[in-house]
Amino acid sequence: MRRTTSPLSLILLGLGAFLLVLAPMLAWYVEPRAKRTPTDIDTTTVFKGTGSYFDTGKVKTVRGQNLTITRQVRGDVEDSEKHGRAVWDVVTSVDPDSSLPAADPHDALQWTQERWVTDRRTNFPVHCCGEEPYFEGEAYLKFPFDVEKRSYRWWDNTLGATVPLTYRGTKKIQGYEGYRFTGTVKATKTGTRQVPGRLVGQPRRSQVIADEYYANHGIELVADRRTGRIIYAAIGPRKTLRAPGSDKDATVLLDSDRIAFDTATQKAQVKLAKDDSDRLKLVGETLPVVAGALGAVLAVAGIVLVVRGRKDDGANGPGGRDGSTEPKSPHPDTSRSPLQPSTM
C-alpha cells in the first residue's frame, strides 16, 4: 500500500528537532562563551567625597575639603587580541577642587598609571603583556562572572596586597539590585618617604626617612550578579607619615571617611550592567526555554500530522475502507440480473 506524508508535517517535524537541539546549545555552549571580559572597554568612573589632605603650598594638612577620584579604563584591543587576554590601561587621579579637571598629573594629590591583565573567562590575573603592578586576587576593577554569595579577595593597589571582602546581602543602586561586599584595612606600613623632620615631630633634623602608612576605614562594593560589573563603590582611604619606628601618625597625607561613586557614575554603571546582564540572560535562559518549548510543540505537531496522514491514506485508498479491489454489486433485492429466471 502506498503511503504519502504531507510536506507541512515534515517541515514542522524538522523545525521542531532543530529547536530542540538549539536550546541546549544556547545554554551550554553559546552562553558560557559569551561570558568574556570585554577588550574594547573605555569607561570613566568618578568618586566624590570630603576629607583632609596635605597641602604642599601651605605645608600643612587642610581639613573638610572636597575630594575627587577619577579613574579611566581603556582596553588595549591589539594586545588583547594578540595574547587572548583582557589588557586594560588604567589611569587614576586623586584631586581637590583646585586641581580639577583631572588632566595634569603634576597637580594631583596622587596620580597613577597601571596596566591590568586578566583571564577573560575567570577574571584571574595574568602576568604578561607589560602588566604593572604585579597583582593577585579575584576581584579588582570587576568581579568574576556569576558572582557568588561568599567572600572574595579584592586587590588593593595602595596596600599592595589582597583584602578579604565579606558578602553582606543585596543592595539596590539606582533601582537595580546587586550583591554587596564590605571590608576594612588596618593601618599597614606600605613604604618609606624622605621628608623634612618637622613633619614627623623631629624639627631638629632637616630630612628624615619617614614610614608611610595606609589604612581604609571601609570598602563597600556592589556588583552585578551576572556580569560582575561594579555598579557602586565606596572607600575610606587614610595615608599618613610616622617617625621611623613610631606607632603614631605624625602627618596626615590623605584621609576621608567615605569617597563614593557619584550619581552619574552609578547610573552609567547600572545601565552597562543591565544591558550586558539582559543579553546574557537572553542567550542563557530565555532563548533556550522558548526554543525548547516551541521545538517540542512543533515536533509533536509534526508527528501527529505524519501519523494522521498515514491513517487517512490507508482509509481512502483505491480499495476503500475494507481494502477490497472489486467493485461492489447492487443489492440483490433491488436489482435483478436479466439472466435470472423469473417465476410465475
Disulfide bonds with the S-S distance in Angstrom:
Cys128-Cys129 2.44
